[in-house]
Amino acid sequence: MKGMTRPPVATQPRRRALSPGVEYEFEKLVISREFSRNVVTKMLVERAERGGWELDRVRLSPDGTRRVVLRRKIIRQRRPTFFGF
């Protein structure tokens, strides 16, 4: 990563329901063309292992930048219902 100027740009994660009962959180990244394929792979693997993200989409722009969309499932806890109290 010697000589690299800027780290990838991440936006705030957004939430969206794809099917009933399943919600996903999405994060968009814009990765500069200066990063090699190996560096990008290592970065995405790190996010997957540590943050629970999975790859949703990758778009390669004509100028060489990568637009990556990551997603992770949102697990909601149900409130317990108490009867007779």
N, C-alpha and C positions, 0 to 999 in steps of 0.2 A: 504494500500500500504506500510505498515511498513515492512522493510526488503527487499524491492525491490532494485535491483542493477542498472539496466539500463533501460532507457526509450525506447519505440519502435523506430526502425530505419526507417526513411522515405527517399525515393529517390526523385530526382527531378521529378516533374510532366512531363509526355510525352503526346504529342498530336497525335491523330489518327482519321481518318474519317471512320466511320463504314458503313455509307450509304451516297449517294449523298446529299450534303447540310447540313448534320449533323456532327459536329465534337465534339469529347470528349477529355477531358484532363484526364490522368490516373496518379494515385499515388500509388506506392507500399510501403507497410509497412511490416516489419518483427517484430513480437511481441514475446517476450520471454515467455517461459512456466511458468515463475514465476508469471505472472499476472493472476489473477483469471478471470473466464468467466464474472463475473459481472463488474469488472474493465474494461475489454476490451469492453464490451457492452456500458458502460458509455462513454468511450473514443470515440468510433465510432459514437455514437449518438451526442456527442458534435461536432464532425467534420461535421456531416450531417447538424445539425442545424445552425452552424456558418459559415461553408465554402461552403455549397451547394453540398457536396459530397454525392454520393450514393454507396452502396455496389455492387461491380461487381463480386467478387470472393473471397472465403476463402479456403485455403488449410492448413490442419493440418498435420505437418510433424511427422514422427515416434518418433522424439526426443521431441515432444510436442510444438515446436514453431509454431506460426500461420503466414502464409503468406497471407496478405490481399491486394486486389487490389480495390481501390476506383476510381470512375469516376465522372466527372461533365461535363455538356454540355457547350460548348463554344458558346456564343452568339455574333455574329459579327454585327457591325453597318455598314450599307451601306452608301457609300458616296452620298450626294445629288447631283443631276445633275442640273445645272442651264442653262436655255435656254434664249438666247437673251441678255446676258450681255457681 
